[in-house]
Amino acid sequence: MWGEWWVWGVAAIALAVGEVILPSFVLLGFAIGAGGIALILLVGGPLAVWLGGSLPVLLLVFAVVSLVSWLALRRWLGVYKGQVKTFDRDINKD
């Protein structure tokens, strides 16, 4: 069952919906990883045959793709240095 592309596709959609509910860019990295595995298994080729035969290898590739996508999201969409807003006065003292 884990070697089927549609299982990973459903997991990617579920994780993407979860990201909409919990906006933190954590689930989006996992969704991208699951979508990448689904795409590899759907397209086929030697990599899909190699991945589809072994669950530990499949999960390892999923973890690596998810980590790389999460780090990329943090790099492009994260808080940058010096982006913290400071306030000089209290709005409640007016």
DSSP file (Angstrom, degrees, kcal/mol; ACC not computed):
  #  RESIDUE AA STRUCTURE BP1 BP2  ACC     N-H-->O    O-->H-N    N-H-->O    O-->H-N    TCO  KAPPA ALPHA  PHI   PSI    X-CA   Y-CA   Z-CA
    1    1 A M    >         0   0    0      0, 0.0     3,-1.5     0, 0.0     6,-0.2   0.000 360.0 360.0 360.0 -36.0    0.0    0.0    0.0
    2    2 A W  T 3   +     0   0    0      1,-0.3     6,-0.1     5,-0.1     0, 0.0   0.692 360.0  62.7 -70.7 -17.0    2.8    2.4    0.8
    3    3 A G  T 3  S+     0   0    0     49,-0.1     2,-0.4    50,-0.1    -1,-0.3   0.417  81.3 101.9 -86.9   1.9    4.2    1.9   -2.7
    4    4 A E    <>  -     0   0    0     -3,-1.5     4,-1.0     1,-0.1     3,-0.4  -0.703  67.3-143.7 -89.5 137.3    1.1    3.4   -4.4
    5    5 A W  H  > S+     0   0    0     -2,-0.4     4,-1.9     1,-0.2    -1,-0.1   0.853  96.4  59.3 -68.7 -34.1    1.3    6.9   -5.6
    6    6 A W  H  > S+     0   0    0      1,-0.2     4,-2.5     2,-0.2    -1,-0.2   0.794  98.5  58.7 -70.4 -26.9   -2.3    7.9   -4.7
    7    7 A V  H  > S+     0   0    0     -3,-0.4     4,-2.0    -6,-0.2    -1,-0.2   0.928 110.2  43.1 -64.6 -44.0   -1.7    7.1   -1.0
    8    8 A W  H  X S+     0   0    0     -4,-1.0     4,-2.2     2,-0.2    -2,-0.2   0.841 112.3  54.6 -69.9 -33.3    1.1    9.7   -0.9
    9    9 A G  H  X S+     0   0    0     -4,-1.9     4,-2.2     2,-0.2    -2,-0.2   0.914 109.0  46.9 -65.5 -42.8   -1.1   12.1   -3.0
   10   10 A V  H  X S+     0   0    0     -4,-2.5     4,-2.5     1,-0.2    -2,-0.2   0.896 112.1  51.0 -65.0 -39.8   -3.9   11.8   -0.4
   11   11 A A  H  X S+     0   0    0     -4,-2.0     4,-2.4     2,-0.2    -2,-0.2   0.888 109.1  51.2 -64.1 -38.5   -1.4   12.3    2.4
   12   12 A A  H  X S+     0   0    0     -4,-2.2     4,-2.1     2,-0.2    -2,-0.2   0.910 111.7  46.6 -65.0 -41.8    0.0   15.4    0.6
   13   13 A I  H  X S+     0   0    0     -4,-2.2     4,-2.3     2,-0.2    -2,-0.2   0.915 112.5  49.9 -66.4 -42.4   -3.5   16.9    0.2
   14   14 A A  H  X S+     0   0    0     -4,-2.5     4,-2.1     1,-0.2    -2,-0.2   0.898 112.4  47.3 -63.5 -40.3   -4.4   16.2    3.9
   15   15 A L  H  X S+     0   0    0     -4,-2.4     4,-1.7     2,-0.2    -1,-0.2   0.868 110.6  52.1 -69.3 -35.8   -1.1   17.8    5.1
   16   16 A A  H  X S+     0   0    0     -4,-2.1     4,-1.4     2,-0.2    -2,-0.2   0.892 110.1  48.5 -67.0 -38.5   -1.7   20.8    2.9
   17   17 A V  H  X S+     0   0    0     -4,-2.3     4,-1.6     1,-0.2    -2,-0.2   0.896 109.6  53.1 -66.2 -39.6   -5.2   21.2    4.3
   18   18 A G  H  X S+     0   0    0     -4,-2.1     4,-2.6     1,-0.2    -2,-0.2   0.841 104.3  56.1 -62.6 -32.8   -3.7   20.9    7.8
   19   19 A E  H  < S+     0   0    0     -4,-1.7    -1,-0.2     2,-0.2    -2,-0.2   0.853 103.9  53.4 -67.6 -34.3   -1.3   23.7    6.9
   20   20 A V  H  < S+     0   0    0     -4,-1.4    -1,-0.2     1,-0.2    -2,-0.2   0.888 113.5  43.1 -66.1 -37.8   -4.2   26.0    6.1
   21   21 A I  H  < S+     0   0    0     -4,-1.6    -2,-0.2     1,-0.3    -1,-0.2   0.892 126.1  32.3 -74.4 -40.3   -5.7   25.3    9.5
   22   22 A L  S  < S-     0   0    0     -4,-2.6     2,-1.1    -5,-0.1     5,-0.3  -0.779  81.0-159.7-117.6  83.8   -2.4   25.5   11.4
   23   23 A P        +     0   0    0      0, 0.0    -3,-0.1     0, 0.0    -4,-0.1  -0.487  52.0 111.6 -73.2  99.3   -0.3   28.1    9.5
   24   24 A S  S    S-     0   0    0     -2,-1.1    -4,-0.1    -5,-0.1    -5,-0.1   0.367  78.7-119.6-144.4  -0.3    3.3   27.4   10.6
   25   25 A F  S  > S+     0   0    0     -3,-0.3     4,-0.6    -6,-0.2    48,-0.1   0.560  89.6 102.6  65.1  12.0    5.0   26.1    7.5
   26   26 A V  H  > S+     0   0    0     -4,-0.3     4,-1.2     2,-0.2     3,-0.4   0.911  82.7  40.4 -84.7 -49.7    5.7   22.8    9.3
   27   27 A L  H  > S+     0   0    0     -5,-0.3     4,-2.4     1,-0.2     5,-0.2   0.786 107.7  64.5 -69.5 -26.3    3.0   20.7    7.7
   28   28 A L  H  > S+     0   0    0      2,-0.2     4,-2.4     1,-0.2    -1,-0.2   0.875  99.2  53.0 -65.6 -36.3    3.7   22.3    4.3
   29   29 A G  H  X S+     0   0    0     -4,-0.6     4,-2.0    -3,-0.4    -1,-0.2   0.908 111.2  45.9 -62.9 -42.3    7.2   20.8    4.2
   30   30 A F  H  X S+     0   0    0     -4,-1.2     4,-2.7     2,-0.2    -2,-0.2   0.869 111.1  53.5 -67.5 -36.3    5.7   17.4    4.9
   31   31 A A  H  X S+     0   0    0     -4,-2.4     4,-2.5     2,-0.2    -2,-0.2   0.907 109.2  48.1 -64.5 -41.6    3.1   18.0    2.2
   32   32 A I  H  X S+     0   0    0     -4,-2.4     4,-2.3     2,-0.2    -1,-0.2   0.901 112.0  50.4 -65.0 -40.1    5.7   18.9   -0.3
   33   33 A G  H  X S+     0   0    0     -4,-2.0     4,-2.1     2,-0.2    -2,-0.2   0.925 112.5  45.5 -63.0 -45.2    7.7   15.7    0.6
   34   34 A A  H  X S+     0   0    0     -4,-2.7     4,-2.4     1,-0.2    -2,-0.2   0.882 113.0  51.1 -66.4 -37.9    4.6   13.5    0.3
   35   35 A G  H  X S+     0   0    0     -4,-2.5     4,-2.3     2,-0.2    -1,-0.2   0.877 108.5  52.0 -65.8 -37.1    3.8   15.2   -3.0
   36   36 A G  H  X S+     0   0    0     -4,-2.3     4,-2.3     2,-0.2    -2,-0.2   0.908 110.5  47.0 -64.7 -42.1    7.3   14.6   -4.3
   37   37 A I  H  X S+     0   0    0     -4,-2.1     4,-2.6     2,-0.2     5,-0.2   0.910 111.8  51.4 -65.4 -41.6    7.1   10.9   -3.4
   38   38 A A  H  X S+     0   0    0     -4,-2.4     4,-2.2     1,-0.2    -2,-0.2   0.906 110.8  48.6 -61.0 -41.2    3.7   10.7   -5.1
   39   39 A L  H  X S+     0   0    0     -4,-2.3     4,-2.6     2,-0.2     5,-0.3   0.902 111.0  49.6 -66.2 -41.4    5.1   12.3   -8.2
   40   40 A I  H  X S+     0   0    0     -4,-2.3     4,-1.9     1,-0.2     8,-0.2   0.924 114.5  44.8 -63.0 -43.8    8.1   10.0   -8.3
   41   41 A L  H  < S+     0   0    0     -4,-2.6    -2,-0.2     1,-0.2    -1,-0.2   0.833 114.6  49.4 -71.0 -31.1    5.9    6.9   -8.0
   42   42 A L  H  < S+     0   0    0     -4,-2.2    -2,-0.2    -5,-0.2    -1,-0.2   0.920 112.6  45.0 -72.4 -44.7    3.4    8.2  -10.5
   43   43 A V  H  < S-     0   0    0     -4,-2.6     2,-0.2     1,-0.2    -2,-0.2   0.874  96.9-163.3 -68.6 -37.1    5.9    9.1  -13.2
   44   44 A G     <  +     0   0    0     -4,-1.9     4,-0.3    -5,-0.3     3,-0.2  -0.531  29.5 134.2  89.2-157.0    7.8    5.8  -12.7
   45   45 A G  S  > S-     0   0    0     -2,-0.2     4,-1.8     1,-0.2     5,-0.2  -0.421  77.2 -49.9  98.2-177.1   11.2    5.0  -13.9
   46   46 A P  H  > S+     0   0    0      0, 0.0     4,-2.1     0, 0.0    -1,-0.2   0.837 134.3  55.2 -66.5 -32.2   14.2    3.4  -12.2
   47   47 A L  H  > S+     0   0    0     -3,-0.2     4,-2.4     2,-0.2     5,-0.2   0.896 107.7  49.7 -67.8 -37.9   13.9    5.6   -9.1
   48   48 A A  H  > S+     0   0    0     -4,-0.3     4,-3.0     2,-0.2    -1,-0.2   0.880 110.6  49.7 -67.5 -38.1   10.2    4.6   -8.6
   49   49 A V  H  X S+     0   0    0     -4,-1.8     4,-0.9     2,-0.2    -1,-0.2   0.905 112.8  47.6 -65.5 -40.6   11.1    0.9   -8.9
   50   50 A W  H  < S+     0   0    0     -4,-2.1     4,-0.4     1,-0.2    -2,-0.2   0.888 118.0  41.2 -67.3 -40.1   13.8    1.4   -6.4
   51   51 A L  H >< S+     0   0    0     -4,-2.4     3,-1.0     1,-0.2     7,-0.3   0.888 109.7  57.2 -75.0 -39.9   11.6    3.3   -4.0
   52   52 A G  H 3< S+     0   0    0     -4,-3.0    -1,-0.2     1,-0.2    -2,-0.2   0.689 101.2  58.1 -67.9 -18.7    8.5    1.2   -4.4
   53   53 A G  T 3< S+     0   0    0     -4,-0.9     2,-0.4     1,-0.2    -1,-0.2   0.670 106.0  44.6 -86.5 -16.9   10.2   -2.0   -3.3
   54   54 A S    <>  -     0   0    0     -3,-1.0     4,-2.0    -4,-0.4    -1,-0.2  -0.971  57.1-161.0-137.6 120.1   11.4   -0.9    0.1
   55   55 A L  H  > S+     0   0    0     -2,-0.4     4,-2.7     2,-0.2     5,-0.2   0.903  94.5  53.0 -66.2 -42.9    9.4    0.9    2.8
   56   56 A P  H  > S+     0   0    0      0, 0.0     4,-2.0     0, 0.0    -1,-0.2   0.903 111.5  46.3 -61.3 -38.3   12.5    2.1    4.8
   57   57 A V  H  > S+     0   0    0      2,-0.2     4,-2.4     1,-0.2     5,-0.2   0.901 112.1  51.8 -68.3 -39.8   14.1    3.6    1.6
   58   58 A L  H  X S+     0   0    0     -4,-2.0     4,-2.2    -7,-0.3    -1,-0.2   0.919 112.0  45.5 -60.8 -45.5   10.7    5.2    0.7
   59   59 A L  H  X S+     0   0    0     -4,-2.7     4,-2.4     2,-0.2    -1,-0.2   0.845 111.2  53.5 -68.6 -33.7   10.4    6.8    4.2
   60   60 A L  H  X S+     0   0    0     -4,-2.0     4,-2.3    -5,-0.2    -2,-0.2   0.926 110.4  45.9 -66.1 -44.4   14.0    7.9    4.1
   61   61 A V  H  X S+     0   0    0     -4,-2.4     4,-2.7     2,-0.2     5,-0.2   0.897 112.3  52.2 -65.5 -39.6   13.6    9.7    0.8
   62   62 A F  H  X S+     0   0    0     -4,-2.2     4,-2.5    -5,-0.2    -2,-0.2   0.919 110.4  48.3 -59.5 -44.5   10.3   11.2    2.1
   63   63 A A  H  X S+     0   0    0     -4,-2.4     4,-2.3     2,-0.2    -2,-0.2   0.900 113.0  47.0 -64.9 -41.0   12.1   12.5    5.2
   64   64 A V  H  X S+     0   0    0     -4,-2.3     4,-2.5     2,-0.2     5,-0.2   0.925 113.9  46.7 -68.2 -44.1   15.0   14.0    3.2
   65   65 A V  H  X S+     0   0    0     -4,-2.7     4,-2.3     1,-0.2    -2,-0.2   0.902 113.8  49.5 -64.3 -40.2   12.7   15.7    0.7
   66   66 A S  H  X S+     0   0    0     -4,-2.5     4,-2.4    -5,-0.2    -2,-0.2   0.908 111.6  48.4 -65.0 -42.0   10.5   17.0    3.6
   67   67 A L  H  X S+     0   0    0     -4,-2.3     4,-2.5     2,-0.2     5,-0.2   0.921 112.4  47.8 -64.7 -44.3   13.6   18.4    5.4
   68   68 A V  H  X S+     0   0    0     -4,-2.5     4,-2.1     1,-0.2    -2,-0.2   0.913 113.9  46.9 -64.5 -41.8   15.0   20.1    2.4
   69   69 A S  H  X S+     0   0    0     -4,-2.3     4,-2.4    -5,-0.2    -1,-0.2   0.887 111.8  51.0 -68.4 -36.8   11.6   21.6    1.5
   70   70 A W  H  X S+     0   0    0     -4,-2.4     4,-2.4     2,-0.2    -2,-0.2   0.915 111.0  48.0 -65.4 -42.3   11.1   22.8    5.1
   71   71 A L  H  X S+     0   0    0     -4,-2.5     4,-2.0     2,-0.2    -2,-0.2   0.889 111.7  50.5 -65.0 -37.9   14.5   24.4    5.2
   72   72 A A  H  X S+     0   0    0     -4,-2.1     4,-2.5     2,-0.2     5,-0.3   0.906 110.2  49.7 -65.6 -40.9   13.8   26.1    1.9
   73   73 A L  H  X S+     0   0    0     -4,-2.4     4,-3.0     1,-0.2     5,-0.3   0.901 110.6  49.8 -64.2 -40.2   10.5   27.4    3.2
   74   74 A R  H  X S+     0   0    0     -4,-2.4     4,-1.1     1,-0.2    -1,-0.2   0.875 112.5  48.7 -64.5 -36.2   12.2   28.7    6.3
   75   75 A R  H  < S+     0   0    0     -4,-2.0    -2,-0.2    -5,-0.2    -1,-0.2   0.916 122.3  31.1 -69.2 -43.7   14.8   30.4    4.2
   76   76 A W  H  < S+     0   0    0     -4,-2.5    -2,-0.2     1,-0.1    -3,-0.2   0.813 134.4  24.9 -87.7 -32.1   12.3   32.1    1.8
   77   77 A L  H  < S+     0   0    0     -4,-3.0    -3,-0.2    -5,-0.3    -2,-0.2   0.395  98.3 102.1-116.2   2.0    9.3   32.7    4.0
   78   78 A G  S  < S-     0   0    0     -4,-1.1     2,-0.4    -5,-0.3    -4,-0.1  -0.071  83.5 -74.9 -81.1-177.9   10.8   32.9    7.5
   79   79 A V        -     0   0    0      1,-0.0     2,-0.2     3,-0.0    -1,-0.1  -0.653  50.2-141.3 -79.4 129.2   11.5   35.8    9.8
   80   80 A Y    >   -     0   0    0     -2,-0.4     3,-1.7     1,-0.1     2,-0.2  -0.501  30.0 -84.0 -89.7 161.4   14.6   37.7    8.6
   81   81 A K  T 3  S+     0   0    0      1,-0.3    -1,-0.1    -2,-0.2     0, 0.0  -0.430 116.4  17.6 -64.9 131.5   17.3   39.2   10.9
   82   82 A G  T 3  S+     0   0    0     -2,-0.2    -1,-0.3    -3,-0.1    -2,-0.0   0.578  90.8 114.3  83.5  10.5   16.2   42.7   12.1
   83   83 A Q    <   +     0   0    0     -3,-1.7     2,-0.3     2,-0.1    -2,-0.1   0.457  40.1 115.3 -92.6  -1.0   12.6   42.1   11.2
   84   84 A V        -     0   0    0     -4,-0.1     2,-0.4     1,-0.1    -3,-0.0  -0.520  62.8-134.6 -73.1 132.3   11.4   42.3   14.8
   85   85 A K        -     0   0    0     -2,-0.3     2,-0.3     2,-0.0    -2,-0.1  -0.729  19.2-164.5 -91.2 132.6    9.1   45.2   15.4
   86   86 A T        -     0   0    0     -2,-0.4     2,-0.4     0, 0.0     0, 0.0  -0.878   9.6-140.4-114.6 151.1    9.6   47.3   18.6
   87   87 A F        -     0   0    0     -2,-0.3     3,-0.1     1,-0.1    -2,-0.0  -0.915   9.8-166.6-114.1 135.7    7.2   49.8   20.1
   88   88 A D  S    S+     0   0    0     -2,-0.4     2,-0.3     1,-0.1    -1,-0.1   0.726  74.2  28.5 -91.9 -24.5    8.2   53.1   21.6
   89   89 A R  S    S-     0   0    0      3,-0.0     2,-0.5     0, 0.0    -1,-0.1  -0.938  77.6-114.8-137.7 159.4    5.0   53.9   23.4
   90   90 A D    >   -     0   0    0     -2,-0.3     3,-1.3     1,-0.1     4,-0.1  -0.814  14.5-151.0 -94.4 127.0    2.1   52.1   24.9
   91   91 A I  G >  S+     0   0    0     -2,-0.5     3,-0.7     1,-0.3    -1,-0.1   0.674  93.6  64.7 -72.5 -15.2   -1.3   52.6   23.2
   92   92 A N  G 3  S+     0   0    0      1,-0.2    -1,-0.3     2,-0.1    -2,-0.0   0.561  87.7  69.5 -83.7  -7.3   -3.1   52.1   26.4
   93   93 A K  G <         0   0    0     -3,-1.3    -1,-0.2     1,-0.2    -2,-0.1   0.358 360.0 360.0 -92.0   5.7   -1.6   55.2   28.0
   94   94 A D    <         0   0    0     -3,-0.7    -1,-0.2    -4,-0.1    -2,-0.1   0.480 360.0 360.0 -76.7 360.0   -3.5   57.7   25.9
